[in-house]
Amino acid sequence: MAMRLSHPLRPSSLPQFQFRPKSLSTCKFSIQNRISNSDNSRKLVMEVKEKLEKDQHSLPVGRNGRDDEDMILWFLKDRKFSVEDAVAKLTKAIKWRQEFGVSKLHEESVRIVAGTGKAYVHDFLDVNDRPVLIVVASKHFPAMQDPIEDEKLCVFLIEKALSKLPAGKEQILGIIDLRGFGTENADLKFLTFLFDVFYYYYPRRLGQVLFVEAPFVFKPIWQLVKPLVKSYASLVCNFHAML
């Protein structure tokens, strides 16, 4: 389903900025500070990598494995560079990826559930160059559809959205289209699963969540879910689509 949003996906023009030149001494300090931070980050990445190899040797290696330095650095940032906390969260995330079979998900494996049109990754990036993951709530019927297949589609689309990240970008935008939403579409279990996946396994990857025209019937449901979605509740805002 194509959407024309008041929050446009592409800017027609870019604002003009004026830059004030920095002094040479300030530039030198900035460069030295970056080098120092980079060296410290590198040391912490290696420390986490060594601990995982020693204590969690059975975990897989390679992309999204225990020796994936980009993944290790991302979880270090999420855990405010605490080695112990990063190791614990990484271990849980890597084990989950194995058990859930993330690497085995592909277009054909989710073809049937994706055919409902209940969720998809938009063809275009938003104005901040973020991939856009759209959920159409009115097409979700938990009483009639397999919850396991819904979860597989969810994870597959998160992976697909992350694969579309431009160089230098780190987060995606989530849009939940609530137009036509009714009580038959309500699914507290899946909504909690969605935010748990982002919190535990894709930390800080969800930059913002937009609810499109949330109806009155959705408000009590959101009040029930809000305490369960942890810090992500602060990322949610409502807006109206242009029809």
C-alpha positions as a printed Julia matrix, in Angstrom:
243×3 Matrix{Float64}:
   0.0     0.0    0.0
   1.54    3.31  -1.07
   1.28    6.2    1.4
   1.68    9.94   0.9
   2.71   11.3    4.22
   2.81   14.72   5.81
   6.18   13.48   7.0
   7.7    13.27   3.47
  10.06   10.51   2.5
  12.25   12.75   0.39
  13.1    16.43   0.76
  12.5    18.76  -2.17
  15.22   21.1   -1.02
  17.9    21.26   1.63
  18.33   24.05   4.21
  21.33   26.29   3.95
  23.82   26.27   6.79
  26.52   28.71   7.78
  29.67   27.42   9.39
  31.94   29.33  11.71
  35.6    28.35  11.22
  37.32   26.79  14.22
  40.74   27.75  15.43
  43.65   25.49  14.56
  44.17   24.53  18.22
  40.51   23.53  18.56
  40.75   21.35  15.45
  43.89   19.64  16.76
  42.22   18.91  20.09
  39.14   17.53  18.32
  41.23   15.21  16.13
  43.3    13.99  19.08
  40.14   13.37  21.1
  38.62   11.31  18.27
  41.79    9.24  17.95
  41.82    8.64  21.7
  38.15    7.6   21.71
  38.73    5.34  18.72
  41.68    3.64  20.45
  39.65    3.11  23.64
  36.71    1.73  21.68
  39.02   -0.66  19.84
  40.45   -1.95  23.12
  36.98   -2.54  24.54
  35.86   -4.34  21.36
  38.85   -6.67  21.63
  38.14   -7.25  25.32
  34.54   -8.25  24.59
  35.68  -10.4   21.67
  38.19  -12.26  23.87
  35.66  -12.82  26.66
  33.12  -14.22  24.22
  35.71  -16.54  22.71
  36.73  -17.76  26.17
  33.33  -18.02  27.87
  30.97  -18.56  24.89
  33.13  -20.5   22.49
  30.16  -22.47  21.13
  28.54  -19.34  19.72
  28.83  -18.94  15.92
  31.42  -16.69  14.32
  31.24  -14.47  11.26
  28.6   -11.85  10.49
  26.36  -11.32  13.54
  28.51  -13.82  15.43
  30.69  -13.52  18.54
  33.65  -12.15  16.56
  31.68   -9.57  14.53
  33.48   -6.4   15.62
  30.86   -4.03  14.19
  28.14   -5.81  16.14
  30.29   -5.84  19.29
  30.9    -2.09  19.02
  27.18   -1.42  18.52
  26.27   -3.36  21.67
  29.07   -1.62  23.59
  27.56    1.74  22.64
  24.13    0.51  23.74
  25.52   -0.63  27.1
  27.47    2.63  27.58
  30.77    0.79  26.99
  30.34   -1.6   29.91
  32.17   -4.76  28.84
  30.26   -7.06  31.2
  26.86   -5.68  30.17
  27.74   -5.82  26.47
  28.92   -9.45  26.77
  25.69  -10.44  28.52
  23.42   -8.71  26.0
  25.43   -9.93  23.01
  25.36  -13.51  24.26
  21.57  -13.37  24.6
  21.17  -11.77  21.16
  23.42  -14.23  19.32
  21.75  -17.22  20.98
  18.34  -15.82  20.03
  19.42  -15.38  16.4
  20.43  -19.04  16.35
  17.26  -20.33  17.99
  14.94  -18.13  15.93
  16.73  -19.02  12.7
  17.26  -15.43  11.57
  19.83  -16.39   8.95
  17.32  -18.8    7.36
  14.65  -16.17   6.75
  14.19  -15.08   3.13
  11.53  -13.71   0.78
  10.08  -17.12  -0.04
   9.91  -18.24   3.6
   7.62  -15.32   4.49
   5.85  -15.03   1.12
   2.38  -16.08   2.33
   2.2   -13.86   5.4
   3.83  -10.96   3.52
   1.11  -11.35   0.89
  -1.46  -10.04   3.39
   0.12   -6.6    3.04
   0.16   -6.16   6.8
   3.8    -5.05   6.83
   6.54   -4.11   4.37
   9.68   -2.03   3.91
   9.02    1.13   1.89
  10.88    1.55  -1.4
  12.18    4.99  -0.39
  14.1     6.38   2.58
  12.62    9.12   4.77
  13.88   12.73   4.89
  16.62   11.66   7.33
  17.78    8.88   5.0
  16.34    6.16   7.23
  14.77    2.98   5.84
  11.03    2.9    6.59
   9.26   -0.14   8.04
   5.47    0.15   7.7
   2.86   -1.88   9.59
  -0.78   -1.74   8.4
  -2.7    -2.66  11.55
  -6.1    -3.06   9.86
  -4.72   -6.07   7.93
  -3.6    -7.89  11.05
  -6.07  -10.48  12.42
  -4.45  -12.38  15.31
  -7.42  -14.73  15.76
  -7.1   -15.95  12.16
  -3.36  -15.76  11.45
  -0.38  -17.77  12.73
   1.54  -15.74  15.36
   4.79  -17.57  14.6
   4.59  -16.55  10.94
   3.88  -12.96  12.02
   7.03  -12.97  14.16
   9.11  -14.37  11.29
   7.84  -11.63   8.97
   8.61   -9.03  11.61
  12.24  -10.13  12.01
  12.72  -10.6    8.25
  11.54   -7.03   7.59
  13.76   -5.6   10.33
  16.74   -7.34   8.73
  15.67   -6.09   5.29
  15.3    -2.52   6.54
  18.73   -2.6    8.2
  20.27   -3.92   4.98
  19.04   -0.73   3.24
  20.86    1.61   5.64
  23.02    4.09   3.7
  26.65    4.48   4.72
  26.91    6.43   7.96
  23.27    5.85   8.95
  22.35    3.59  11.86
  18.6     3.73  12.54
  15.29    2.99  10.86
  11.85    4.62  11.06
   8.78    2.62  12.05
   5.32    3.68  10.85
   2.23    1.97  12.27
  -0.76    2.84  10.1
  -3.8     2.7   12.42
  -6.42    3.88   9.94
  -9.35    1.46  10.05
  -8.02   -0.22  13.21
 -10.63   -2.15  15.22
 -10.65   -4.38  18.27
 -10.3    -7.44  16.01
  -6.85   -6.12  15.01
  -5.62   -5.67  18.59
  -2.66   -7.9   19.49
  -0.9    -7.04  22.75
   1.33  -10.1   22.52
   2.69   -9.22  19.08
   3.14   -5.53  19.89
   5.15   -6.49  22.97
   7.19   -8.96  20.87
   7.94   -6.22  18.35
   9.35   -3.81  20.91
  11.18   -6.57  22.81
  12.96   -7.58  19.6
  14.18   -4.03  19.11
  15.16   -3.61  22.77
  17.06   -6.85  23.28
  18.28   -7.89  19.83
  18.38   -4.71  17.71
  19.14   -2.07  20.35
  19.02    1.58  19.27
  18.14    0.61  15.69
  14.63    2.04  15.92
  15.01    5.8   15.69
  11.34    6.79  15.81
   7.84    5.29  15.71
   4.96    7.15  14.07
   1.34    6.18  14.74
  -0.85    7.23  11.81
  -4.29    8.46  12.92
  -4.6     6.35  16.06
  -8.36    5.93  16.72
  -9.99    6.26  20.13
 -10.3     2.45  20.44
  -6.51    2.12  20.23
  -5.77    4.47  23.15
  -6.59    2.06  26.02
  -4.59   -0.66  24.26
  -1.57    1.61  24.02
  -1.88    2.51  27.7
  -1.64   -1.21  28.52
   1.36   -1.79  26.24
   3.25    1.43  26.99
   4.83    0.26  30.29
   6.0    -2.94  28.6
   7.89   -1.32  25.73
  10.45    0.32  28.02
  12.39    3.3   26.63
  10.85    2.93  23.16
   7.62    4.49  24.4
   9.37    7.88  24.25
  10.02    7.42  20.51
   6.32    7.23  19.66
   4.38   10.17  18.26
   1.1    10.58  16.37
   0.58   12.28  13.02
  -2.02   12.49  10.26
  -1.51   11.2    6.72
  -2.4    13.32   3.7
  -4.95   11.47   1.58
